[in-house]
Amino acid sequence: MRRLATSACILLTVPLWADTVADMRSAISQLRATKPIHVSIDVQRSRKNEGRFANQQFTGSASLDVVEDEAGLRITIPRAILERADRESREHTSDPRKTMPTRAAINDTQPTEVADAVDFAGPFLRLLETATKVSEARGTRDGRPVRIVVLKLTPKLPPEATSIFSVKFTEDRMTVWLGDDNVPLAAERIQRGTAGFMFIKGSMMNRSSWTFTHYGDRLVVLRDDSSYAGSGFGQKGEGRSVQVLTLR
C-alpha cells in the first residue's frame, strides 16, 4: 500500500500535456494587453541583392521610443535619427551611388510591426491556428526548465501565390520553448520552399527567431531576429532584421 501511494504521488506531480497546442492557445488568450507599456526599440536592417536586374546592398539602424496605452500606440523617432536620415537623402541626391540606410531602416519599420512587438499574443495565436505538434521534450533555456515543442505549420497562402507564382513550402516548422505556465519564452520558425513563374523557378528560406517576456498581461518580444535568402530569376537576395526592445 505504501509503495502504491508513493507511485500515485509521483504520477500526480508529473503534468500530463494531452494537447499542448490547446494549452498554449488557452494561456495566451488570457493576455489582453491592457497594461500600459513604454519601451525603446533599436532596429538594424541589412539587405543585399545581386544579379541580372539589380545590385544593391545596405545596412542601416534606427531607434524608436514607443508608448502604448488605452489612447493607442505612439512612436517617437529621435531628432538625431531624423537628421541623419535627412543628411543621407541630401548625399544621395548629390551622388545617387550613395545609399540611405537610416531612411531605409525607418521605412522598413512598420507601425503594425511595432504594435506586434509590444503585444505578440495575437500574432502568436494566428501562428498556432494551423499548428500540429511533431514532438515535445523537456530541456532548459537560460537556466530555466522548459518544454521544447516542435510544431508543423500549414498556413493558407493567398490565391496569387499558388495560381501565378507557384509558391510551395517544403518545410514550415516552429520550435517553441514553453514555460510551465504554457506561455512561450522563445520561438523560432523556419520556412523553406520554392517559387516559380512559367518555366523559371527559384528557392527561398525564411527564419524568424523571437525571445519573449511576460509583462503584466502582455506577451512582449524582447528580441526579433528575422532573415531571408532566395535565388532565382537571375537574382540572389538576402536580408536580415534585428529588433531589440528595452522596457522603460
ABEGO torsion letter per residue (X at the ends): XAAAAAAAAAAAABBBBABAAAAAAAAAAABAGABBBBBBBBBBBBBBBBEAABBBBBBBBBBBBBBBBAAEBBBBBBAAAAAAAAAAAAAAAABAABBBAAAAAAAABBAAAAAAAABAAAAAAAAAAABBBABBBBBBBGGBBBBBBBBBBBBBBBAAAAAAAGBBBABBBBBBBBBAAGBBABBBBBBBBBBBBEABBBBBBBBBBBBBBBBEABBBBABBBBBBBBBEGGBBBBBBBBBBBBBX
